[in-house]
Every structure is written in C-alpha cells, then in structure tokens.
Amino acid sequence: MRKFATAALVALALGCATMKPQQPVAHLHVECNVPDAMVLLDDGLVGKAADLAKKDKTIHPGFYRVELRHPGYYSYFTEISVEEGASATVKAELHVLLD
C-alpha cells in the first residue's frame, strides 16, 4: 500500500509540474502591399507582413501600437485593442518615399 501511495504522489506531483495555466489569447492578422515590411507591436519585432498574412500571430489580449516599416517606404502606424478570443486585422498600404 505504501508503494502505491508513493507512486500516486509522484505521479500527481509530476502531472502538476508539467501543467501550464491557460493564458488568454487573441490573434493578429496583417495585410500589406509590401510583403517584406516588418511588423512591430509596441516597438517589438513580431515578423514580416507576409508571414502574418498567411498565419495569424497569437498575442495577449490588450491595447497595442502597431507599426509596419520597410526601407524606401513611409512607415504605417495604427493602434488596436483586441479582446480575449478575438482577432484583429491590420490593413496597411505603404507608400514609396519621395526623392
């Protein structure tokens, strides 16, 4: 009986140690005329516009400042607020810098 109790406690401890609490999630989708434009959330790089058009980026719910930038183009800025379980889509058209 003692071996069973020890095994049960070990299994319970290992099971709890590997379980992660569910984090609230939301999704970001980006559409841009310049596929190689870099996407930044609150000044942190999250990837290329083309990648975020194919597969949404999983983010925490909240308020974000979104920037798309590429050399030779004016940067695009917007702000989004996305709730848990929701998806936000950013549609950006970058314009070529004038000489």
C-alpha positions in Angstrom: 0.0 0.0 0.0 2.9 2.4 0.8 4.4 1.9 -2.6 1.1 2.7 -4.3 0.7 5.9 -2.2 4.3 7.0 -3.1 3.7 6.3 -6.8 0.5 8.2 -6.7 2.1 11.2 -5.0 5.0 11.2 -7.6 2.6 11.0 -10.5 0.5 13.8 -9.1 3.5 16.0 -8.5 4.9 15.4 -12.0 1.5 15.9 -13.6 1.0 19.3 -11.8 4.5 20.4 -12.5 4.1 20.0 -16.2 0.7 21.6 -16.5 0.7 25.2 -17.5 -2.1 27.6 -16.7 -4.1 28.6 -19.7 -3.0 32.1 -20.9 -5.7 34.3 -22.5 -5.0 34.6 -26.2 -6.0 36.8 -29.1 -4.9 36.9 -32.7 -3.3 39.5 -35.1 -3.7 39.3 -38.9 -1.8 41.7 -41.2 -2.5 42.6 -44.8 0.1 44.8 -46.5 1.0 45.7 -50.1 4.7 45.3 -49.2 5.1 41.6 -48.1 8.7 42.2 -46.7 7.5 45.0 -44.4 8.5 44.4 -40.8 5.6 44.3 -38.2 6.3 45.8 -34.8 4.0 45.6 -31.7 4.8 48.3 -29.1 8.2 48.6 -30.8 8.9 44.9 -30.6 9.5 43.0 -33.8 7.0 40.2 -34.4 7.7 39.3 -38.0 7.2 40.1 -41.7 3.8 41.2 -43.1 3.7 38.2 -45.5 4.1 35.7 -42.6 1.4 37.4 -40.6 -0.9 37.3 -43.7 -0.5 33.5 -44.0 -0.7 32.7 -40.3 -2.1 34.9 -37.6 0.2 35.9 -34.7 -1.0 34.8 -31.3 -0.9 37.7 -28.8 -2.1 38.5 -25.4 -5.4 40.5 -25.3 -4.9 44.2 -24.8 -4.1 47.5 -26.4 -1.2 47.7 -28.9 0.6 50.3 -31.1 1.2 48.6 -34.5 3.9 49.7 -36.9 4.8 48.4 -40.4 8.1 49.6 -41.8 10.3 48.9 -44.8 13.3 50.9 -46.2 12.2 53.1 -49.0 8.6 53.4 -47.8 6.8 55.7 -45.3 6.0 53.7 -42.1 2.4 52.9 -41.2 1.1 53.3 -37.7 -2.1 52.3 -36.0 -3.5 51.3 -32.6 -5.6 48.2 -31.9 -7.4 46.8 -29.0 -8.1 43.1 -29.0 -10.1 41.1 -26.5 -9.6 37.5 -25.4 -10.5 35.1 -28.1 -10.9 37.8 -30.7 -8.9 38.6 -33.8 -7.6 42.0 -35.0 -6.8 42.7 -38.7 -4.5 45.5 -39.7 -4.7 46.5 -43.4 -1.8 48.7 -44.3 -0.7 50.4 -47.6 2.8 51.6 -47.6 3.8 54.5 -49.9 7.1 54.9 -51.6 9.4 57.7 -50.1 9.7 60.7 -52.4 13.2 61.7 -53.5 
